[in-house]
Amino acid sequence: MSQKDEKKEALKQESDDKIKTRAEERSVANHIAYWIVGVIAVLAVVVAIIGFNYVNSSLQPYNANSKEDIVVKIPIGSSSKEIAKTLEKDKVIKSATVFNFYVKAQNYTDFQAGYYTFKQSMDMNHVVKQLQKGGSAEPTGTASNTVLVREGVTIDQIGDQIQKSTKFKKKDFLKLMKDESYLKQLQKKYPQLLDSSMAKKNVRYHLEGYLFPATYGLYKGETLKELVNQMVEKDNEIMKPYFETIKEKGLTVQQVLTLASLIEREGVTEKDRKKISGVFFNRIAIDMPIQSDISVMYALNTHKTHLTNKDVKVDSPYNLYKNAGYGPGPFNTPSVQAIEATLNPSDRDENYLYFVADLKTGKVYYSHTLAEHEKKSAALNQ
């Protein structure tokens, strides 16, 4: 073979090798491509299965065996997304995302505000149907705890009761009582009730006297704010019939509840409470200090059977021995009877300025002058 032929043969072999190499590369590329496509297909199937299971699971009850009530408050103006987040947070549904897709797919948009009682055994469809029916103005269902606010108790004592009866801490409750942002929210919602309180200075607690005495249910998922909201809402409901009368008498809600809180602790019977109301208004009319021991004990933040001369001189705007008028605000939570006694004082024309109670019998004695009062007090102390 000539040198020319050898060169030609070498070139041919090189060309064949290149073709073979390219073919092998294409084969490998095809194998890789098929493998990638296969992996993607498998992943797509896996993702589809996982997604299907997730959605299907999210449509099912959070806990099919649960019988406990969960009370959820849906505020006015809440969007579907906000409702979904609330339901997920309170563990009524498993997924807010699935809830949103579900209501969009079913074209549900007519959800109502209010309190709802759910159970974790409800599936998504049941929860949605409940939302369409509308909520109640107050919580319903079986409460997990109850908080009793007694007549004549202070904010501080209510804090003790909340800590005793619920998972909430007294310190968090008292902190909420000082939360200006929260108080302004309540004022905006209940202006007739709270405007006069929020306008006053040197007030220890603006909600003192405004957490109506009653038994309140605490439901699973309910927050400390929602518990307090119940109390303020109840007080507004009770006070609403009196707003016009208060205005006609030239008084404020703060003044009425302040006197009512004193009358709550000073008198027992309806008759005596009205007469004591008359005494207080007679004193206020002549710019004479009310001189109630209740005010001094509140100023001292203590309870005593007998006050000393030093006690009644304590430097506090709440000390109504030193300060004339109504003072900053209520000293405790008054009852309806005490509120009505404040608005309907009796025997004012008798011009009584003093009263003293016989602690043994409960009878209350009224006097026109200090000398007469001291004589009766001395007789009772014998």
Secondary structure by P-SEA (a helix, b strand, c coil): ccaaaaaaaaaaaaaaaaaaaaaaaaaaaaaaaaaaaaaaaaaaaaaaaaaaaaaaaaaccccccccbbbbbbbcccccaaaaaaaaaaacccccaaaaaaaaaaaccccccccbbbbbccccaaaaaaaaaacccccccccccccccccccccaaaaaaaaaacccccaaaaaaaaacaaaaaaaaaacccccccccccccccccccccccbbbbbbcccccaaaaaaaaaaaaaaaaccaaaaaaaacccaaaaaaaaaaaaaacccaaaaaaaaaaaaaaaaaccccccaaaaaaaacccccccccccccccccccccccccccccccccccaaaaaaaacccccccccccccccccccbbbbbccaaaaaaaaaaaac
